[in-house]
Amino acid sequence: MIVLIYLFTGEFRLETHGPLGTLWVSFGLIAFYLALIWLNSLLGLFLTPLFIVPGTWLLDWRKRRKGELLDADRPESSYQG
């Protein structure tokens, strides 16, 4: 692509923005990736219970159906100290 531009215009210029532009872009990328890491950690923190809690309900239901788990209504399953 650069070769075609050089052939048609006869000029070979490289667009540059200097060290200040490089620093500005690097700070923007650092901020972007820090925000991305922060968002992903919050998603893991808040979305994990949405899958863990129903999973424990499902496992309790399966154990109760197989008869491995005692019901809370039975007097021998609760300890009154």
Sequence and secondary structure as in RCSB ss.txt:
>XXXX:A:sequence
MIVLIYLFTGEFRLETHGPLGTLWVSFGLIAFYLALIWLNSLLGLFLTPLFIVPGTWLLDWRKRRKGELLDADRP
ESSYQG
>XXXX:A:secstr
 HHHHHHHHS       HHHHHHHHHHHHHHHHHHHHHHHHHHHHHHHHHHHHHHHHHHHHHHHHHT S  TTSG
GGS   
